[in-house]
């Protein structure tokens, strides 16, 4: 029986299920009160359920708010396949690179306080970054070698170095245009100075000054998965006089009411962890949890819940404040979501550029996306995804623990098609 032919009492029951329970910071609303369709919002669950049934993901939590009110907040599927534990709205997720916009906000707070400039060279704070070199690949040459070489392990990248034409800056790190551990050659070299399990930012980050850059600073865009934003986290530590963990907790999380966002899991929260799964030919395979860490990675180390991250996103839509607590000025948030790296710069796909720690939709038609122009956000390696839409006064958060970029795009479509006024 299709949804349209089901009894009206059933439809009402489903609609009530997806209505939010008002959180600590964001009040709830019926979808129609904020210009959304209750019926169309159900397509979010239908899309997620199809993916669960297909074995693409185990479960997810989705949240949509408009005009500062939560119109959709739903848990789908399982948080642990082995125990068949249902997904919970307060499930805790490893948000991976969705940590980066939080680090971006922390850094911009320091900019507003006059402790950092976007044009500052990184070496101003970390002297080891003075006089960096750039890796230049050697042209390929020579025969393939002896028989059986095709089965041998690939050779280490071959390159020579030249001096960087200028120093890397704070802006370069925020926009992924620094070349710091941003490709094949630099990643291979960074492995030679790899972080040890018990090291902190202060121990490891200075060693990155020995690693050649992947390209000349500012010449192109290439994602720096870890090094760039971990370096920014270390700079926040230096200029604030606090550990990055303490700074985020006192200056960001507590003011925003983000009670479940942190680097290391506590014992009482372990039952709420959503398991991470990797897609394989044999189905979803559970991945080990890294456990507590002394390394406060601004690039990808945070855990959070959908509700907590919605508070962070709503702060951005509100121009830097939430519930009377202001983290940034409206102008600074506007700058964060502005286009610093256009899609014409090598490395960016059509229709989207990069701002300060966030991807920015510059041309929705070119991107083939329902998102509004100037929407901005980012995702994480385990599949998490969020964006904010200043034009529509909307935020959307998708929490999951299995990487799948297709679902991120499907979620964007399911959210935006629900706007009816």
N, C-alpha and C positions, 0 to 999 in steps of 0.2 A: 504494500500500500504506500503510495507516494505521500510526501509531506502535505501536499495541497489537499489531499483527500482524507487526511486523518481528522478525527473529531476535534472541535475547537477547544475542548478541555485539555486535550493532549498538547495542542500547540501552545496554549496558555501555560501549561506546566513547563514545557521546554523553555519558553521565554523567561519564566521566572528563574529557571536554573541558571541562565546566563546573565541575569541581572546581578550587579556587583553587591558585595557586602562592603559598606563604606569602610575605607581604610583609615589609618591614623592621620593621614594627611590629605587624601583626596576623597571628597564626598561622592556618593553614587548618584546616578540619574537613570530614569528610563530613557532608552535610546532616542525616542521621538522628542524628548525635551531638549536634546542637543543636536537635532537635525540629522539623526541617524535612523535607519530602519531596523526594527527588531527582527523582522523576517529575513532581511538581507544579512544581518550580523550572524544569523545561524549558519551561513555559508562558511564562516571561519571554522566552526566545528566540523562541518561536513567535509571540508578540504583536509583538515588535520586527520580526521578519522579514516579517510581514504588512504592517507599515507601510513597510518598505523596498520591498517588492514593489509597493506602491501608489504609490510615489514621494513619500511624505510626508516621509521623512528619508533621508539617505545611509547613516548608520550610527550606532552608539552603543556605549557601554561601560556595563555594569550590574554592580553589586556589592551583595551582601547579607551581613550578618554578624549573628550572634546569640551572646550570651554571650561576646563578645569574640573570636569566631573566624569567619573568612570561609568561608561555605558556598557562595557563588555569586560568580563573577568571570568575566565573559565579554565578549569583543569581538564586535560584530555588524556586518556590512556593510562599507562603505568609508569611509575618512577623506578621500579625494580622488576624486571621480567622474571627472575628466578623465584621471587616470593609472591609475585602477582600483586604487589602493593600498588593500589591506585595512586595516580598522580594527585598531589595536593596543591592547592593554591599557594600555600606558603613553602613549597618545595624550594630547596637551595640548590642553585646551579653554579657551575664554574662558567663565568662569563667571558673568560679569555680576553680577546682584544676589545670587548666592550668596556674593559678597564681603561682603554686609551682616552676616550672622551672625559672620563673622570679625572685622569691625570692632566688633560688639557685644561680643565676648569681650575685645578689646583695651581697650575703654572700661571694661568691668566690672573688668578688672585694675587700672585706675587708681582705680576706686571702692574696691576692696579695700585699695589702698595709701593711701587717705585723701586723694588728690589731687583727686578729683571727687566730688560728690554728685549723685544723680539729681535732686534738687530745685534744683540750681544753675541760675541763669539763664545762658544762653549768653553774654550780655554780660559775665559775670565773666571770661571768657577772650578774647572777641572784642568789644571795646568798641563796634564799629560796629553791633552788634545791639541796642544800647540804643535804646528809644523807637521800635519798629517800628510801622508802620501796617498796617491791614487793608483789602483791596479789597472794596468793596460794589458788586455789579452794579447799574447803572441799570435801571429798568424799561424794557422795549421799548416803542417808540412810533414813530409816523410811517408814512407810506406806503412802499411798496417802492422808489419812486424811478423814474427814467426807464427807458424800454424798454431791455432788454439788461442791466439791473443784475443779473439772476439769473446771468448768465454772468461777472460781474465777480468779482474776488478778494474773499473775505469780509472785512468790516471788522474792524479791531482791536477787541478787547474794550472795552466802555464801562463804566466804573466810577468811583466816587469813593472816597476813603479816609477812614477814621476811626481814631483811636488804638487800639492793641491794649489790651484790658482788663487784661492782665498780660503779663509777659515770657515768651518761650518758654524752656523748660527742657531739660536733658539728657534727661529722661524723655520729653518731647514728641517730641524727635528720634528716640529709640530706638523709639517706638511709632507714628510717622507721624501724630501728632495736633498737630503744630506749625503746619501751614499753609504751611510754607516751600517755595515752588515746588512746589505740590501741586495745581495745577489750571489752568484756562484763563487766568485773569487774571494770576496770578503767573508762569506760564510765559512769557507774552507779555512781561511786564516784565523777567523775567530775561534774555531774549534781547537786551535793550538793553545789558546789561553782560556779554555772553558771554565766556567764557574764551578766551584766545588760545593757540595751539598750544604756545608755549614757557613758559607760566606754570605755577607750582606752586600747591599749596594755599594757601600764605601770600600769594600774589599775588591769587588770585581770591576766596577765601572772604569776606574783609572786604567786598567789593563787594555781596555778597548782602544786606547790611544796608540797602541802598537799595531793595530789592524789597519791595513790599507783600505781606503774608501773604494766603493764599487765604481764610482764615476765622479767627475768634477762636481763640486757642490752647486746645486741649483740648476744643473744642466738637464735634468730629467726627473721623472717621478718613478720611484720603485719602493715598494713596501718594505719597511724595516720592522719585521715581526716582533723583535724583542729589544734590541740594543737601543734604538732611538728613544723610545718612551721610558725605558729603564733609566737611561741617562737623564731624562727630564725629571724623573722621580728623585734621582740623586741630587739634582740641582735644587729642587724644592727642599730637600733635607738641609742642604748647605745654607740656603738663604733664610730659611725659617727657624733653624736651630732645633728642629724636631725630627724624629724618625718619620719616614713617609707614612707609616702606619698610624702614628699618633696624629700627624697633621690631618690626614683624611678623616680620621674618627672625630677629632675635635672641631675641625673647620668645615667639614662637608657633611659627613654622615649624621652626626648628632643634630646639627641645625635643621637638616631636612627630614629627620625622623626615620632615617634608614637604619633600623635596628638589626638587620640581618645581612649587612654587607661588610666583608672583612677578608683578610688574606688567609688566616688559619682557622680551620673549623674547631669549634669547641665541643666538648663531650656531649653536652645537652642537645646540640643541634645535629648530631650524627644521624638520628632517625629520619631527619628531613632532607637528607642528601638525595638528589636525583642521580641515578647511576649514569655514567658516561658509556655510550656504546659506539662501536665502529662498524660500519657496514662492510661485510665480507661476502665472498661467494657462498659461505655457509650460514648466512644470516647475520643478525646483530650480535657482536661479540663484546662482552663487558670489558671495560678498561680499568686498570688499577687506579685508585685514588692516591694522589701524591702526599696527602696528609699535611700536617703543620709545616711551616717553613719560616726561616728567619730572613728570607729574601723577599722584599716587598716590591714585586714587579709591577711597575706602572704600565707595562705593556700588556700584561695578560694574567696577573696573579689573583685577581679578586673573585669572590663568590658573592652572589646576591639572589634576591627573589624578584619576581615580576613586580610586586607591589613596591618594593624598595626602589627598583630602577625606574618605575613610573614616577616616583617622587623626584628623582634626579631629572628625568626628562621634562616633567612639568615645570620645574624650576627654569629650564632653558626657554620653554615656550613663554613663561611669564616674564622673560627679560631679566633673569638672574635672581629671582626671589621666590620664596614659597612660604606661606603662612607667616608672613611678617619677618622672615629671616632672609636677608639679602646676602648672597655670595658674590655676585658680580653686578655691574651696571648694565642697563639695557644696551648701551653702545658696545660694550665688550662682547656680549652675547651675539650681537649683530655681526661683529667682526669675526667671531669664531665661525659663524655660518656663512661667511662671505667667500667668494671664489678667489683663492690665492693661487691655485694650480688649475689652469683651464684644461679642457679636454684636448687642446691643441699641443700641449706639452707631451713629449714622448712618454709613454707608459700609462696614459689615462684613456679609458674607453670613451666613446662618443656619448655626449649628453650628461656626463657627470665629471666634476672636478674635485678638488680637495680644499677644505678650509683649514682651520687650526684644530687639528685632531679629529675632524669629521669629514666624511664624504658629503658633497653638496650636489644636489640635482640642479644642473644648469640649463638643461633643455629636455623636458619630459618627452617630447616627440622624438628627438634623436635617441633617447635612452629606451624608447618604447615602453614607457612606464606610466601607470596611473598616478604616481606621486606628483605633487605640485612642484613647480620650480621653486627653488630656495629651500625645499625640504632638506634636512641634513640629519645624519646619524652614522651608525656603523654596526658591524656584526662581530661575532667571535668564532673561533676555530671549531667549537663544539656545536655550531649552528645557531647560536643566539643572535638576535637581530632587533634593532630599534630604530625609530626615526621620530623626528619632531617636525611639525608642519606649521610654521608661524602664520601662514595665510589662512589655514583652516582652523587654527587654534586647536590642533590635534596632536596627540602622541599615540604611538603604538609600540607594544613590547611583545616579543615572541621569545619565550624561554624553552630551550630544548637541549639535549645532550648528544646529538648525532649530527655531524656536518652534512648539510644538503642545501646548496645555494638555490636550487629550484623551488624548494618550499619557501624560502625567504621571499622570492618574487611572487609566489602564489599567495602568501600572506599579505603582501602589499596590495595585491589586486582585491583580495577578499575584504580588506579593511576599506579601501577607497570606494569600492562599488556600493558600500553601505551608506555613503553620504547622499542624502536626498534633499537637503536644503542648506 
